[in-house]
Amino acid sequence: METTAAFRGLTCTACGAETDSTADRCPDCGGVLVGDYDVPELTPAALPDTTGPGRYEPLRPFPHDATVTLGEGATPLVPVPDLAEELGVDAVYVKDEGRNPTASLGDRKLSLSVTAATQRGTERVVTPSTGNGAQASAAYAARAGVESKGFVPSRCPFLNKAMVNVHGGDMRVVEGRYDDAVAAFDEELAEAADGWVPVAPGHPFRIEGAKSVAFETADDLDWAVPDAVVHPTGHGETVVGLERGFQTAADSGLTESVPRIYAAQPDSAAAIADAAREGDDEPATVEHPDTIVGPLEVPDPAAGTAALDSLERSGGGGVAVPDKDILAGAVDGCEMGPETGATGGTAIAGARALADDGAFDGDDVVVLVNPVAGSKEADLLRSHLMSQGI
Ligand SMILES: [Zn+2]
């Protein structure tokens, strides 16, 4: 593989085993793998004079000119003063990941996981997805000149299904919910010819891709770190990427600390948030997840145990919120700041619940991640308003 000077390989978050860059999970224990680096000493002036993830090349696995990219990242950190006043904190920013090429944070993850797959000589990248990941996978595979196949549940939004097709991707729509799509993916992958490479949730280079959210956030705050970050959480891989990204920035000397990271989830699909609140080491599978927030309807998170470790190390935790508060948060978010859908509204509802619990101090700077463009979820918000007679 063509990697940067800093990248040494992959290491297991569960047992510490070291492995090469072609593994998707730990060969010894099945744990989630993350990048292992000789982190260089850095100053802001030493970083490449560019924007987006390429600026952090010294802390990333692949040289930027060897990365499959569609210009992802460099998303704005938008101040939302009305929400800061409501929450009683010094400042609130929304890291608006809806501004990515396929309008989700998944673009950062698929950029690096598809890069890793193409370096392995893949013919076809495959993933189960609630929708946005399949769309991003199809887009980045097309860019790389390889095939893709997504496995999505029947409730996956039309927009995602349509754009998978438009990008030339193959797709299997599986009757049922997300876990049914995962079962179909596992079954086909087991029977597939060599040359199929999974880029599924929990993939180590998805986590590596998510780290650039942390790098950009600190950079935009002039290498100060926020006090807290609230992230709408499904599989937990971005929680791991955020914590390790902020830790890597601190290890390099660019920053001095890691913010408290909070995983916000719908209360009917809160495997990670519930385990964090109970102090459990592992999430319990949610038997019947049922939330209006389709991207977060994940019963068995692929990076759940690693995410719980990251939450604890950061000093943060989990917060579970009902769908009605999420929808209210989304609509209020659209009035106060950048467009948020139900997924982004989960961060706003989560921050409100955390503020009620006394999780924030008056001088805190709080960052809310909006993982998906609000306009991708317009139908949910419109039907919510109609249900209120608006
Ligand atoms: Zn392991």
Residues whose N, C-alpha, C, O or C-beta is under 5 A from the ligand:
A	BS01	ZN	C12 A14 C15 G16 A17 C26 D28 C29 G30 G31
